[in-house]
């Protein structure tokens, strides 16, 4: 691994989620725990699971709901509903 700066890539996915590519340095003990998590998840899903999937699953299962997220079904206000600003800059 080099010390050159790495650029993280982020891509929007069709299902409304985002995919972020990054490099994380972990102690071997944490890598082993992720391997155990992947094994448990593979047994549960009855298919092979990558460490990436295990990390994603772990992040999704332990995060609290976002306080800024709107309840499903609620639509954001339309831009035309915003007050108009008159005058020149």
PDB file of N, CA, C and O in Angstrom:
ATOM      1  N   UNK A   1       0.841  -1.168   0.000  1.00  0.00           N
ATOM      2  CA  UNK A   1       0.000   0.000   0.000  1.00  0.00           C
ATOM      3  C   UNK A   1       0.892   1.238   0.000  1.00  0.00           C
ATOM      4  O   UNK A   1       1.904   1.281   0.698  1.00  0.00           O
ATOM      5  N   UNK A   2       0.519   2.218  -0.768  1.00  0.00           N
ATOM      6  CA  UNK A   2       1.316   3.440  -0.843  1.00  0.00           C
ATOM      7  C   UNK A   2       0.737   4.502   0.078  1.00  0.00           C
ATOM      8  O   UNK A   2      -0.380   4.369   0.579  1.00  0.00           O
ATOM      9  N   UNK A   3       1.508   5.550   0.293  1.00  0.00           N
ATOM     10  CA  UNK A   3       1.030   6.668   1.096  1.00  0.00           C
ATOM     11  C   UNK A   3       0.401   7.748   0.231  1.00  0.00           C
ATOM     12  O   UNK A   3       0.061   8.821   0.729  1.00  0.00           O
ATOM     13  N   UNK A   4       0.244   7.476  -1.062  1.00  0.00           N
ATOM     14  CA  UNK A   4      -0.377   8.450  -1.958  1.00  0.00           C
ATOM     15  C   UNK A   4      -1.831   8.644  -1.560  1.00  0.00           C
ATOM     16  O   UNK A   4      -2.493   7.684  -1.168  1.00  0.00           O
ATOM     17  N   UNK A   5      -2.343   9.877  -1.653  1.00  0.00           N
ATOM     18  CA  UNK A   5      -3.738  10.103  -1.300  1.00  0.00           C
ATOM     19  C   UNK A   5      -4.672   9.292  -2.201  1.00  0.00           C
ATOM     20  O   UNK A   5      -4.468   9.192  -3.411  1.00  0.00           O
ATOM     21  N   UNK A   6      -5.679   8.730  -1.588  1.00  0.00           N
ATOM     22  CA  UNK A   6      -6.666   7.944  -2.320  1.00  0.00           C
ATOM     23  C   UNK A   6      -7.926   8.785  -2.506  1.00  0.00           C
ATOM     24  O   UNK A   6      -8.354   9.485  -1.588  1.00  0.00           O
ATOM     25  N   UNK A   7      -8.507   8.712  -3.678  1.00  0.00           N
ATOM     26  CA  UNK A   7      -9.737   9.422  -3.953  1.00  0.00           C
ATOM     27  C   UNK A   7     -10.888   8.441  -3.781  1.00  0.00           C
ATOM     28  O   UNK A   7     -10.932   7.403  -4.442  1.00  0.00           O
ATOM     29  N   UNK A   8     -11.810   8.770  -2.900  1.00  0.00           N
ATOM     30  CA  UNK A   8     -12.981   7.923  -2.699  1.00  0.00           C
ATOM     31  C   UNK A   8     -13.958   8.176  -3.827  1.00  0.00           C
ATOM     32  O   UNK A   8     -14.198   9.319  -4.215  1.00  0.00           O
ATOM     33  N   UNK A   9     -14.515   7.103  -4.346  1.00  0.00           N
ATOM     34  CA  UNK A   9     -15.500   7.229  -5.414  1.00  0.00           C
ATOM     35  C   UNK A   9     -16.889   6.977  -4.832  1.00  0.00           C
ATOM     36  O   UNK A   9     -17.080   6.074  -4.017  1.00  0.00           O
ATOM     37  N   UNK A  10     -17.844   7.780  -5.257  1.00  0.00           N
ATOM     38  CA  UNK A  10     -19.219   7.601  -4.818  1.00  0.00           C
ATOM     39  C   UNK A  10     -20.108   7.543  -6.052  1.00  0.00           C
ATOM     40  O   UNK A  10     -19.975   8.357  -6.965  1.00  0.00           O
ATOM     41  N   UNK A  11     -21.013   6.575  -6.068  1.00  0.00           N
ATOM     42  CA  UNK A  11     -21.917   6.392  -7.190  1.00  0.00           C
ATOM     43  C   UNK A  11     -23.342   6.269  -6.687  1.00  0.00           C
ATOM     44  O   UNK A  11     -23.601   5.589  -5.694  1.00  0.00           O
ATOM     45  N   UNK A  12     -24.262   6.924  -7.369  1.00  0.00           N
ATOM     46  CA  UNK A  12     -25.682   6.767  -7.058  1.00  0.00           C
ATOM     47  C   UNK A  12     -26.166   5.468  -7.688  1.00  0.00           C
ATOM     48  O   UNK A  12     -25.817   5.152  -8.825  1.00  0.00           O
ATOM     49  N   UNK A  13     -26.964   4.726  -6.950  1.00  0.00           N
ATOM     50  CA  UNK A  13     -27.507   3.468  -7.443  1.00  0.00           C
ATOM     51  C   UNK A  13     -28.979   3.642  -7.795  1.00  0.00           C
ATOM     52  O   UNK A  13     -29.647   4.508  -7.231  1.00  0.00           O
ATOM     53  N   UNK A  14     -29.497   2.831  -8.722  1.00  0.00           N
ATOM     54  CA  UNK A  14     -30.884   2.975  -9.158  1.00  0.00           C
ATOM     55  C   UNK A  14     -31.904   2.789  -8.034  1.00  0.00           C
ATOM     56  O   UNK A  14     -33.016   3.309  -8.124  1.00  0.00           O
ATOM     57  N   UNK A  15     -31.547   2.062  -6.986  1.00  0.00           N
ATOM     58  CA  UNK A  15     -32.502   1.828  -5.896  1.00  0.00           C
ATOM     59  C   UNK A  15     -32.530   2.966  -4.878  1.00  0.00           C
ATOM     60  O   UNK A  15     -33.182   2.848  -3.840  1.00  0.00           O
ATOM     61  N   UNK A  16     -31.830   4.065  -5.162  1.00  0.00           N
ATOM     62  CA  UNK A  16     -31.848   5.228  -4.288  1.00  0.00           C
ATOM     63  C   UNK A  16     -30.732   5.234  -3.257  1.00  0.00           C
ATOM     64  O   UNK A  16     -30.624   6.180  -2.475  1.00  0.00           O
ATOM     65  N   UNK A  17     -29.910   4.213  -3.238  1.00  0.00           N
ATOM     66  CA  UNK A  17     -28.799   4.178  -2.303  1.00  0.00           C
ATOM     67  C   UNK A  17     -27.543   4.711  -2.990  1.00  0.00           C
ATOM     68  O   UNK A  17     -27.567   5.037  -4.177  1.00  0.00           O
ATOM     69  N   UNK A  18     -26.462   4.795  -2.247  1.00  0.00           N
ATOM     70  CA  UNK A  18     -25.181   5.237  -2.789  1.00  0.00           C
ATOM     71  C   UNK A  18     -24.140   4.174  -2.506  1.00  0.00           C
ATOM     72  O   UNK A  18     -24.195   3.485  -1.487  1.00  0.00           O
ATOM     73  N   UNK A  19     -23.188   4.048  -3.420  1.00  0.00           N
ATOM     74  CA  UNK A  19     -22.066   3.131  -3.225  1.00  0.00           C
ATOM     75  C   UNK A  19     -20.811   3.972  -3.083  1.00  0.00           C
ATOM     76  O   UNK A  19     -20.503   4.799  -3.941  1.00  0.00           O
ATOM     77  N   UNK A  20     -20.087   3.752  -1.989  1.00  0.00           N
ATOM     78  CA  UNK A  20     -18.874   4.509  -1.721  1.00  0.00           C
ATOM     79  C   UNK A  20     -17.708   3.535  -1.659  1.00  0.00           C
ATOM     80  O   UNK A  20     -17.755   2.547  -0.926  1.00  0.00           O
ATOM     81  N   UNK A  21     -16.668   3.812  -2.422  1.00  0.00           N
ATOM     82  CA  UNK A  21     -15.453   2.996  -2.398  1.00  0.00           C
ATOM     83  C   UNK A  21     -14.417   3.712  -1.555  1.00  0.00           C
ATOM     84  O   UNK A  21     -14.136   4.891  -1.772  1.00  0.00           O
ATOM     85  N   UNK A  22     -13.844   2.994  -0.583  1.00  0.00           N
ATOM     86  CA  UNK A  22     -12.814   3.593   0.243  1.00  0.00           C
ATOM     87  C   UNK A  22     -11.862   2.518   0.748  1.00  0.00           C
ATOM     88  O   UNK A  22     -12.149   1.323   0.673  1.00  0.00           O
ATOM     89  N   UNK A  23     -10.739   2.964   1.258  1.00  0.00           N
ATOM     90  CA  UNK A  23      -9.742   2.064   1.821  1.00  0.00           C
ATOM     91  C   UNK A  23      -9.712   2.308   3.321  1.00  0.00           C
ATOM     92  O   UNK A  23      -9.614   3.449   3.773  1.00  0.00           O
ATOM     93  N   UNK A  24      -9.797   1.224   4.090  1.00  0.00           N
ATOM     94  CA  UNK A  24      -9.803   1.317   5.545  1.00  0.00           C
ATOM     95  C   UNK A  24      -8.688   0.438   6.090  1.00  0.00           C
ATOM     96  O   UNK A  24      -8.561  -0.723   5.701  1.00  0.00           O
ATOM     97  N   UNK A  25      -7.891   0.983   6.980  1.00  0.00           N
ATOM     98  CA  UNK A  25      -6.836   0.194   7.633  1.00  0.00           C
ATOM     99  C   UNK A  25      -7.394  -0.340   8.937  1.00  0.00           C
ATOM    100  O   UNK A  25      -7.844   0.426   9.790  1.00  0.00           O
ATOM    101  N   UNK A  26      -7.363  -1.664   9.092  1.00  0.00           N
ATOM    102  CA  UNK A  26      -7.900  -2.316  10.282  1.00  0.00           C
ATOM    103  C   UNK A  26      -6.876  -3.266  10.878  1.00  0.00           C
ATOM    104  O   UNK A  26      -6.052  -3.826  10.155  1.00  0.00           O
ATOM    105  N   UNK A  27      -6.921  -3.452  12.194  1.00  0.00           N
ATOM    106  CA  UNK A  27      -6.086  -4.485  12.795  1.00  0.00           C
ATOM    107  C   UNK A  27      -6.613  -5.860  12.370  1.00  0.00           C
ATOM    108  O   UNK A  27      -7.793  -6.014  12.054  1.00  0.00           O
ATOM    109  N   UNK A  28      -5.725  -6.849  12.368  1.00  0.00           N
ATOM    110  CA  UNK A  28      -6.119  -8.191  11.935  1.00  0.00           C
ATOM    111  C   UNK A  28      -7.265  -8.743  12.777  1.00  0.00           C
ATOM    112  O   UNK A  28      -8.079  -9.517  12.275  1.00  0.00           O
ATOM    113  N   UNK A  29      -7.338  -8.361  14.036  1.00  0.00           N
ATOM    114  CA  UNK A  29      -8.429  -8.846  14.899  1.00  0.00           C
ATOM    115  C   UNK A  29      -9.786  -8.394  14.352  1.00  0.00           C
ATOM    116  O   UNK A  29     -10.750  -9.159  14.368  1.00  0.00           O
ATOM    117  N   UNK A  30      -9.858  -7.146  13.868  1.00  0.00           N
ATOM    118  CA  UNK A  30     -11.114  -6.642  13.297  1.00  0.00           C
ATOM    119  C   UNK A  30     -11.443  -7.347  11.986  1.00  0.00           C
ATOM    120  O   UNK A  30     -12.607  -7.621  11.698  1.00  0.00           O
ATOM    121  N   UNK A  31     -10.412  -7.640  11.194  1.00  0.00           N
ATOM    122  CA  UNK A  31     -10.633  -8.375   9.946  1.00  0.00           C
ATOM    123  C   UNK A  31     -11.174  -9.767  10.262  1.00  0.00           C
ATOM    124  O   UNK A  31     -12.062 -10.266   9.571  1.00  0.00           O
ATOM    125  N   UNK A  32     -10.635 -10.390  11.308  1.00  0.00           N
ATOM    126  CA  UNK A  32     -11.121 -11.710  11.718  1.00  0.00           C
ATOM    127  C   UNK A  32     -12.580 -11.638  12.163  1.00  0.00           C
ATOM    128  O   UNK A  32     -13.371 -12.523  11.836  1.00  0.00           O
ATOM    129  N   UNK A  33     -12.942 -10.586  12.909  1.00  0.00           N
ATOM    130  CA  UNK A  33     -14.348 -10.419  13.332  1.00  0.00           C
ATOM    131  C   UNK A  33     -15.264 -10.227  12.124  1.00  0.00           C
ATOM    132  O   UNK A  33     -16.373 -10.760  12.091  1.00  0.00           O
ATOM    133  N   UNK A  34     -14.799  -9.469  11.140  1.00  0.00           N
ATOM    134  CA  UNK A  34     -15.592  -9.300   9.925  1.00  0.00           C
ATOM    135  C   UNK A  34     -15.758 -10.628   9.197  1.00  0.00           C
ATOM    136  O   UNK A  34     -16.822 -10.906   8.645  1.00  0.00           O
ATOM    137  N   UNK A  35     -14.719 -11.440   9.193  1.00  0.00           N
ATOM    138  CA  UNK A  35     -14.822 -12.771   8.594  1.00  0.00           C
ATOM    139  C   UNK A  35     -15.842 -13.627   9.316  1.00  0.00           C
ATOM    140  O   UNK A  35     -16.596 -14.364   8.680  1.00  0.00           O
ATOM    141  N   UNK A  36     -15.875 -13.539  10.647  1.00  0.00           N
ATOM    142  CA  UNK A  36     -16.887 -14.273  11.414  1.00  0.00           C
ATOM    143  C   UNK A  36     -18.284 -13.755  11.089  1.00  0.00           C
ATOM    144  O   UNK A  36     -19.224 -14.535  10.930  1.00  0.00           O
ATOM    145  N   UNK A  37     -18.412 -12.444  10.994  1.00  0.00           N
ATOM    146  CA  UNK A  37     -19.705 -11.851  10.634  1.00  0.00           C
ATOM    147  C   UNK A  37     -20.142 -12.315   9.248  1.00  0.00           C
ATOM    148  O   UNK A  37     -21.311 -12.636   9.036  1.00  0.00           O
ATOM    149  N   UNK A  38     -19.199 -12.348   8.306  1.00  0.00           N
ATOM    150  CA  UNK A  38     -19.510 -12.818   6.948  1.00  0.00           C
ATOM    151  C   UNK A  38     -19.949 -14.280   6.988  1.00  0.00           C
ATOM    152  O   UNK A  38     -20.862 -14.671   6.261  1.00  0.00           O
ATOM    153  N   UNK A  39     -19.312 -15.084   7.824  1.00  0.00           N
ATOM    154  CA  UNK A  39     -19.697 -16.487   7.954  1.00  0.00           C
ATOM    155  C   UNK A  39     -21.107 -16.642   8.497  1.00  0.00           C
ATOM    156  O   UNK A  39     -21.887 -17.445   7.985  1.00  0.00           O
ATOM    157  N   UNK A  40     -21.441 -15.873   9.537  1.00  0.00           N
ATOM    158  CA  UNK A  40     -22.802 -15.921  10.100  1.00  0.00           C
ATOM    159  C   UNK A  40     -23.831 -15.473   9.060  1.00  0.00           C
ATOM    160  O   UNK A  40     -24.888 -16.086   8.910  1.00  0.00           O
ATOM    161  N   UNK A  41     -23.503 -14.394   8.347  1.00  0.00           N
ATOM    162  CA  UNK A  41     -24.414 -13.872   7.337  1.00  0.00           C
ATOM    163  C   UNK A  41     -24.583 -14.860   6.189  1.00  0.00           C
ATOM    164  O   UNK A  41     -25.684 -15.018   5.662  1.00  0.00           O
ATOM    165  N   UNK A  42     -23.495 -15.525   5.799  1.00  0.00           N
ATOM    166  CA  UNK A  42     -23.561 -16.515   4.724  1.00  0.00           C
ATOM    167  C   UNK A  42     -24.457 -17.688   5.126  1.00  0.00           C
ATOM    168  O   UNK A  42     -25.221 -18.200   4.308  1.00  0.00           O
ATOM    169  N   UNK A  43     -24.361 -18.106   6.378  1.00  0.00           N
ATOM    170  CA  UNK A  43     -25.227 -19.186   6.868  1.00  0.00           C
ATOM    171  C   UNK A  43     -26.681 -18.751   6.840  1.00  0.00           C
ATOM    172  O   UNK A  43     -27.558 -19.506   6.420  1.00  0.00           O
ATOM    173  N   UNK A  44     -26.930 -17.532   7.291  1.00  0.00           N
ATOM    174  CA  UNK A  44     -28.292 -16.988   7.322  1.00  0.00           C
ATOM    175  C   UNK A  44     -28.864 -16.842   5.910  1.00  0.00           C
ATOM    176  O   UNK A  44     -30.029 -17.165   5.676  1.00  0.00           O
ATOM    177  N   UNK A  45     -28.046 -16.356   4.967  1.00  0.00           N
ATOM    178  CA  UNK A  45     -28.523 -16.096   3.609  1.00  0.00           C
ATOM    179  C   UNK A  45     -28.360 -17.309   2.697  1.00  0.00           C
ATOM    180  O   UNK A  45     -28.863 -17.318   1.573  1.00  0.00           O
ATOM    181  N   UNK A  46     -27.662 -18.324   3.179  1.00  0.00           N
ATOM    182  CA  UNK A  46     -27.417 -19.563   2.435  1.00  0.00           C
ATOM    183  C   UNK A  46     -26.742 -19.309   1.091  1.00  0.00           C
ATOM    184  O   UNK A  46     -27.113 -19.876   0.063  1.00  0.00           O
ATOM    185  N   UNK A  47     -25.718 -18.420   1.138  1.00  0.00           N
ATOM    186  CA  UNK A  47     -24.902 -18.130  -0.043  1.00  0.00           C
ATOM    187  C   UNK A  47     -23.604 -17.493   0.430  1.00  0.00           C
ATOM    188  O   UNK A  47     -23.535 -16.987   1.550  1.00  0.00           O
ATOM    189  N   UNK A  48     -22.574 -17.512  -0.414  1.00  0.00           N
ATOM    190  CA  UNK A  48     -21.321 -16.855  -0.025  1.00  0.00           C
ATOM    191  C   UNK A  48     -21.524 -15.349   0.189  1.00  0.00           C
ATOM    192  O   UNK A  48     -22.327 -14.721  -0.500  1.00  0.00           O
ATOM    193  N   UNK A  49     -20.802 -14.788   1.135  1.00  0.00           N
ATOM    194  CA  UNK A  49     -20.897 -13.365   1.458  1.00  0.00           C
ATOM    195  C   UNK A  49     -19.479 -12.798   1.527  1.00  0.00           C
ATOM    196  O   UNK A  49     -18.599 -13.399   2.143  1.00  0.00           O
ATOM    197  N   UNK A  50     -19.257 -11.651   0.901  1.00  0.00           N
ATOM    198  CA  UNK A  50     -17.944 -11.007   0.930  1.00  0.00           C
ATOM    199  C   UNK A  50     -17.794 -10.176   2.210  1.00  0.00           C
ATOM    200  O   UNK A  50     -18.774  -9.887   2.895  1.00  0.00           O
ATOM    201  N   UNK A  51     -16.565  -9.804   2.512  1.00  0.00           N
ATOM    202  CA  UNK A  51     -16.336  -8.923   3.655  1.00  0.00           C
ATOM    203  C   UNK A  51     -17.025  -7.577   3.440  1.00  0.00           C
ATOM    204  O   UNK A  51     -17.509  -6.969   4.395  1.00  0.00           O
ATOM    205  N   UNK A  52     -17.070  -7.109   2.190  1.00  0.00           N
ATOM    206  CA  UNK A  52     -17.773  -5.854   1.881  1.00  0.00           C
ATOM    207  C   UNK A  52     -19.238  -5.941   2.302  1.00  0.00           C
ATOM    208  O   UNK A  52     -19.773  -5.019   2.917  1.00  0.00           O
ATOM    209  N   UNK A  53     -19.881  -7.061   1.963  1.00  0.00           N
ATOM    210  CA  UNK A  53     -21.284  -7.248   2.334  1.00  0.00           C
ATOM    211  C   UNK A  53     -21.441  -7.313   3.852  1.00  0.00           C
ATOM    212  O   UNK A  53     -22.402  -6.776   4.402  1.00  0.00           O
ATOM    213  N   UNK A  54     -20.502  -7.966   4.522  1.00  0.00           N
ATOM    214  CA  UNK A  54     -20.571  -8.077   5.975  1.00  0.00           C
ATOM    215  C   UNK A  54     -20.462  -6.698   6.621  1.00  0.00           C
ATOM    216  O   UNK A  54     -21.186  -6.399   7.570  1.00  0.00           O
ATOM    217  N   UNK A  55     -19.558  -5.856   6.110  1.00  0.00           N
ATOM    218  CA  UNK A  55     -19.416  -4.498   6.637  1.00  0.00           C
ATOM    219  C   UNK A  55     -20.697  -3.708   6.393  1.00  0.00           C
ATOM    220  O   UNK A  55     -21.199  -3.044   7.300  1.00  0.00           O
ATOM    221  N   UNK A  56     -21.224  -3.777   5.178  1.00  0.00           N
ATOM    222  CA  UNK A  56     -22.449  -3.050   4.846  1.00  0.00           C
ATOM    223  C   UNK A  56     -23.604  -3.499   5.737  1.00  0.00           C
ATOM    224  O   UNK A  56     -24.363  -2.672   6.241  1.00  0.00           O
ATOM    225  N   UNK A  57     -23.733  -4.805   5.927  1.00  0.00           N
ATOM    226  CA  UNK A  57     -24.800  -5.343   6.768  1.00  0.00           C
ATOM    227  C   UNK A  57     -24.636  -4.841   8.199  1.00  0.00           C
ATOM    228  O   UNK A  57     -25.609  -4.440   8.839  1.00  0.00           O
ATOM    229  N   UNK A  58     -23.407  -4.867   8.694  1.00  0.00           N
ATOM    230  CA  UNK A  58     -23.145  -4.431  10.065  1.00  0.00           C
ATOM    231  C   UNK A  58     -23.481  -2.949  10.235  1.00  0.00           C
ATOM    232  O   UNK A  58     -24.087  -2.562  11.234  1.00  0.00           O
ATOM    233  N   UNK A  59     -23.094  -2.130   9.276  1.00  0.00           N
ATOM    234  CA  UNK A  59     -23.396  -0.695   9.360  1.00  0.00           C
ATOM    235  C   UNK A  59     -24.900  -0.437   9.339  1.00  0.00           C
ATOM    236  O   UNK A  59     -25.396   0.423  10.067  1.00  0.00           O
ATOM    237  N   UNK A  60     -25.617  -1.174   8.516  1.00  0.00           N
ATOM    238  CA  UNK A  60     -27.066  -0.994   8.422  1.00  0.00           C
ATOM    239  C   UNK A  60     -27.784  -1.476   9.672  1.00  0.00           C
ATOM    240  O   UNK A  60     -28.797  -0.895  10.062  1.00  0.00           O
ATOM    241  N   UNK A  61     -27.285  -2.513  10.301  1.00  0.00           N
ATOM    242  CA  UNK A  61     -27.994  -3.099  11.435  1.00  0.00           C
ATOM    243  C   UNK A  61     -27.708  -2.379  12.753  1.00  0.00           C
ATOM    244  O   UNK A  61     -28.434  -2.591  13.724  1.00  0.00           O
ATOM    245  N   UNK A  62     -26.685  -1.543  12.819  1.00  0.00           N
ATOM    246  CA  UNK A  62     -26.334  -0.895  14.078  1.00  0.00           C
ATOM    247  C   UNK A  62     -26.565   0.602  14.084  1.00  0.00           C
ATOM    248  O   UNK A  62     -26.357   1.242  15.115  1.00  0.00           O
ATOM    249  N   UNK A  63     -26.984   1.179  12.985  1.00  0.00           N
ATOM    250  CA  UNK A  63     -27.127   2.638  12.970  1.00  0.00           C
ATOM    251  C   UNK A  63     -28.517   3.052  13.473  1.00  0.00           C
ATOM    252  O   UNK A  63     -29.509   2.382  13.187  1.00  0.00           O
ATOM    253  N   UNK A  64     -28.580   4.150  14.218  1.00  0.00           N
ATOM    254  CA  UNK A  64     -29.882   4.673  14.631  1.00  0.00           C
ATOM    255  C   UNK A  64     -30.544   5.367  13.452  1.00  0.00           C
ATOM    256  O   UNK A  64     -29.854   5.775  12.518  1.00  0.00           O
ATOM    257  N   UNK A  65     -31.867   5.511  13.470  1.00  0.00           N
ATOM    258  CA  UNK A  65     -32.528   6.209  12.371  1.00  0.00           C
ATOM    259  C   UNK A  65     -32.032   7.652  12.276  1.00  0.00           C
ATOM    260  O   UNK A  65     -31.773   8.295  13.293  1.00  0.00           O
ATOM    261  N   UNK A  66     -31.905   8.142  11.068  1.00  0.00           N
ATOM    262  CA  UNK A  66     -31.430   9.511  10.852  1.00  0.00           C
ATOM    263  C   UNK A  66     -32.485  10.501  11.347  1.00  0.00           C
ATOM    264  O   UNK A  66     -33.660  10.391  10.998  1.00  0.00           O
ATOM    265  N   UNK A  67     -32.062  11.453  12.148  1.00  0.00           N
ATOM    266  CA  UNK A  67     -33.013  12.420  12.698  1.00  0.00           C
ATOM    267  C   UNK A  67     -33.489  13.405  11.639  1.00  0.00           C
ATOM    268  O   UNK A  67     -34.539  14.028  11.798  1.00  0.00           O
ATOM    269  N   UNK A  68     -32.721  13.550  10.558  1.00  0.00           N
ATOM    270  CA  UNK A  68     -33.099  14.504   9.523  1.00  0.00           C
ATOM    271  C   UNK A  68     -33.959  13.857   8.434  1.00  0.00           C
ATOM    272  O   UNK A  68     -34.468  14.553   7.555  1.00  0.00           O
ATOM    273  N   UNK A  69     -34.123  12.549   8.485  1.00  0.00           N
ATOM    274  CA  UNK A  69     -34.889  11.859   7.442  1.00  0.00           C
ATOM    275  C   UNK A  69     -36.383  12.108   7.637  1.00  0.00           C
ATOM    276  O   UNK A  69     -36.871  12.163   8.765  1.00  0.00           O
ATOM    277  N   UNK A  70     -37.087  12.256   6.544  1.00  0.00           N
ATOM    278  CA  UNK A  70     -38.528  12.468   6.588  1.00  0.00           C
ATOM    279  C   UNK A  70     -39.228  11.113   6.590  1.00  0.00           C
ATOM    280  O   UNK A  70     -38.723  10.165   5.989  1.00  0.00           O
ATOM    281  N   UNK A  71     -40.374  11.000   7.246  1.00  0.00           N
ATOM    282  CA  UNK A  71     -41.127   9.745   7.209  1.00  0.00           C
ATOM    283  C   UNK A  71     -41.482   9.392   5.774  1.00  0.00           C
ATOM    284  O   UNK A  71     -41.696  10.278   4.947  1.00  0.00           O
ATOM    285  N   UNK A  72     -41.546   8.100   5.476  1.00  0.00           N
ATOM    286  CA  UNK A  72     -41.869   7.685   4.108  1.00  0.00           C
ATOM    287  C   UNK A  72     -43.246   8.197   3.726  1.00  0.00           C
ATOM    288  O   UNK A  72     -44.153   8.260   4.556  1.00  0.00           O
ATOM    289  N   UNK A  73     -43.387   8.559   2.474  1.00  0.00           N
ATOM    290  CA  UNK A  73     -44.658   9.077   1.973  1.00  0.00           C
ATOM    291  C   UNK A  73     -44.726  10.588   2.012  1.00  0.00           C
ATOM    292  O   UNK A  73     -45.527  11.183   1.290  1.00  0.00           O
ATOM    293  N   UNK A  74     -43.908  11.226   2.834  1.00  0.00           N
ATOM    294  CA  UNK A  74     -43.911  12.679   2.906  1.00  0.00           C
ATOM    295  C   UNK A  74     -43.080  13.230   1.760  1.00  0.00           C
ATOM    296  O   UNK A  74     -41.927  12.838   1.586  1.00  0.00           O
ATOM    297  N   UNK A  75     -43.645  14.121   0.991  1.00  0.00           N
ATOM    298  CA  UNK A  75     -42.965  14.690  -0.163  1.00  0.00           C
ATOM    299  C   UNK A  75     -42.359  16.038   0.204  1.00  0.00           C
ATOM    300  O   UNK A  75     -42.975  16.803   0.946  1.00  0.00           O
ATOM    301  N   UNK A  76     -41.166  16.344  -0.300  1.00  0.00           N
ATOM    302  CA  UNK A  76     -40.573  17.653  -0.025  1.00  0.00           C
ATOM    303  C   UNK A  76     -41.379  18.756  -0.700  1.00  0.00           C
ATOM    304  O   UNK A  76     -42.062  18.523  -1.697  1.00  0.00           O
ATOM    305  N   UNK A  77     -41.290  19.949  -0.147  1.00  0.00           N
ATOM    306  CA  UNK A  77     -42.011  21.094  -0.717  1.00  0.00           C
ATOM    307  C   UNK A  77     -41.476  21.385  -2.112  1.00  0.00           C
ATOM    308  O   UNK A  77     -40.277  21.276  -2.367  1.00  0.00           O
ATOM    309  N   UNK A  78     -42.373  21.752  -2.999  1.00  0.00           N
ATOM    310  CA  UNK A  78     -41.972  22.089  -4.366  1.00  0.00           C
ATOM    311  C   UNK A  78     -41.211  23.410  -4.355  1.00  0.00           C
ATOM    312  O   UNK A  78     -41.448  24.263  -3.499  1.00  0.00           O
ATOM    313  N   UNK A  79     -40.316  23.572  -5.289  1.00  0.00           N
ATOM    314  CA  UNK A  79     -39.529  24.800  -5.384  1.00  0.00           C
ATOM    315  C   UNK A  79     -40.446  26.000  -5.601  1.00  0.00           C
ATOM    316  O   UNK A  79     -40.174  27.086  -5.089  1.00  0.00           O
ATOM    317  N   UNK A  80     -41.517  25.818  -6.349  1.00  0.00           N
ATOM    318  CA  UNK A  80     -42.423  26.941  -6.624  1.00  0.00           C
ATOM    319  C   UNK A  80     -43.125  27.415  -5.353  1.00  0.00           C
ATOM    320  O   UNK A  80     -43.669  28.520  -5.335  1.00  0.00           O
ATOM    321  N   UNK A  81     -43.128  26.610  -4.291  1.00  0.00           N
ATOM    322  CA  UNK A  81     -43.772  27.004  -3.049  1.00  0.00           C
ATOM    323  C   UNK A  81     -42.876  27.909  -2.203  1.00  0.00           C
ATOM    324  O   UNK A  81     -43.333  28.468  -1.205  1.00  0.00           O
ATOM    325  N   UNK A  82     -41.622  28.059  -2.584  1.00  0.00           N
ATOM    326  CA  UNK A  82     -40.722  28.911  -1.833  1.00  0.00           C
ATOM    327  C   UNK A  82     -41.018  30.372  -2.125  1.00  0.00           C
ATOM    328  O   UNK A  82     -41.440  30.701  -3.234  1.00  0.00           O
ATOM    329  N   UNK A  83     -40.807  31.260  -1.153  1.00  0.00           N
ATOM    330  CA  UNK A  83     -41.069  32.682  -1.410  1.00  0.00           C
ATOM    331  C   UNK A  83     -40.091  33.214  -2.466  1.00  0.00           C
ATOM    332  O   UNK A  83     -38.930  32.808  -2.531  1.00  0.00           O
ATOM    333  N   UNK A  84     -40.596  34.119  -3.271  1.00  0.00           N
ATOM    334  CA  UNK A  84     -39.755  34.713  -4.305  1.00  0.00           C
ATOM    335  C   UNK A  84     -38.961  35.859  -3.703  1.00  0.00           C
ATOM    336  O   UNK A  84     -39.474  36.633  -2.895  1.00  0.00           O
ATOM    337  N   UNK A  85     -37.702  35.956  -4.110  1.00  0.00           N
ATOM    338  CA  UNK A  85     -36.847  37.053  -3.655  1.00  0.00           C
ATOM    339  C   UNK A  85     -36.771  38.052  -4.776  1.00  0.00           C
ATOM    340  O   UNK A  85     -36.395  37.711  -5.897  1.00  0.00           O
ATOM    341  N   UNK A  86     -37.128  39.290  -4.480  1.00  0.00           N
ATOM    342  CA  UNK A  86     -37.089  40.325  -5.508  1.00  0.00           C
ATOM    343  C   UNK A  86     -35.915  41.263  -5.250  1.00  0.00           C
ATOM    344  O   UNK A  86     -35.400  41.337  -4.134  1.00  0.00           O
ATOM    345  N   UNK A  87     -35.502  41.968  -6.281  1.00  0.00           N
ATOM    346  CA  UNK A  87     -34.389  42.902  -6.148  1.00  0.00           C
ATOM    347  C   UNK A  87     -33.193  42.384  -6.923  1.00  0.00           C
ATOM    348  O   UNK A  87     -33.248  41.313  -7.529  1.00  0.00           O
ATOM    349  N   UNK A  88     -32.127  43.139  -6.902  1.00  0.00           N
ATOM    350  CA  UNK A  88     -30.908  42.759  -7.620  1.00  0.00           C
ATOM    351  C   UNK A  88     -29.793  42.530  -6.636  1.00  0.00           C
ATOM    352  O   UNK A  88     -29.812  43.043  -5.517  1.00  0.00           O
ATOM    353  N   UNK A  89     -28.828  41.760  -7.060  1.00  0.00           N
ATOM    354  CA  UNK A  89     -27.692  41.448  -6.161  1.00  0.00           C
ATOM    355  C   UNK A  89     -26.617  42.476  -6.303  1.00  0.00           C
ATOM    356  O   UNK A  89     -25.587  42.388  -5.634  1.00  0.00           O
TER     357      UNK A  89
END
